[in-house]
Amino acid sequence: MKKTNAPTDNLAEKYFNIAEVILVVINADQTVDRINQKGCKVLGYKEKDIVDKNWFDNFIPEALRKDVKAVFDKLINEKIKPVEYYENTVLTKNGEEKIIAWHNTILKDEKGKIVCTISSGEDITEQKNTEDELKLRSEITEQVKVSVLTTGLDFKINWVNQAFNALYGYSLDEVIGKTPDFLNIEPLSDEIQSDIYQTMFSGEAWMGEIMNRRKDGTTFLCELDIFPLKDKNGNIFAYAGHQHDITERKQIEEEILSVSNIPAENPNPVIRISSDKTILYANDS
């Protein structure tokens, strides 16, 4: 087992073994000179099953292998400059592909020839998957017709979709950093907001109806659905809310309610028509 290229003093050795990032030394001939415990854990192999193996043939997915090898060869032959940071995929023992964020350096011998690369890597697979999922959700949410806003844990707005802009008349730049309560014109606004905050802190969803005001000053009855966003461990990392203009719906409900109070026994013809000329009620006469 070769141990000629990597640092060998006691302090470096100790750090190499206990570091919470992947540390791997790859020789100019593409074989693994050394790898630490974290690297073994991520790849799912014992150290003896990694060291002296060709890094690219064994631990890089086949689809990427040729291109990654070519870049490494150019680096070793000094045809390209070293890249301090890059992300690529490694192949684990069970066939799983993981995305690693690498920081790299090169080691030269006394003649100035590159003899190996030393890389530290962090498994960012989950982070990347989360980013991709959030991006997809954002793209979907951007297309829906329902007004949506999100806030940080400080309840300050950090994102709104196009439907929010259509409903309220505000762009993201105009509302970012504000708390959503500036839209609320209820007489008991402070009490309502306090109830919303308490519900969010408890990890539950809040639903209700309150009067809101648009940028142009017009008001409407808004149905709110506010809820915390949680990670896979159940920790709250943001809040989101849907807003619906229910003014028309409420008017129809009130019209239907008023119709229900008209006696069916009235001997005279009685017809109730809504604001959109829909017949809501007609008695037998």
Secondary structure, 3 states (H helix, E strand, C coil): CCCCCCCCCHHHHHHHHHCCCEEEEEECCCEEEEECHHHHHHHCCCHHHCCCCEHHHHHCCHHHHHHHHHHHHHHHCCCCCCCCEEEEEEECCCCCEEEEEEEEEEEECCCCCEEEEEEEEEECHHHHHHHHHHHHHHHHHHHCCCEEEEECCCCCEEEECHHHHHHHCCCHHHHCCCCHHHHECCCCHHHHHHHHHHHHHCCCCEEEEEEEECCCCCEEEEEEEEEEEECCCCCEEEEEEEEEECHHHHHHHHHHHHHHCCCCCCCCCCEEECCCCCEEEECCC
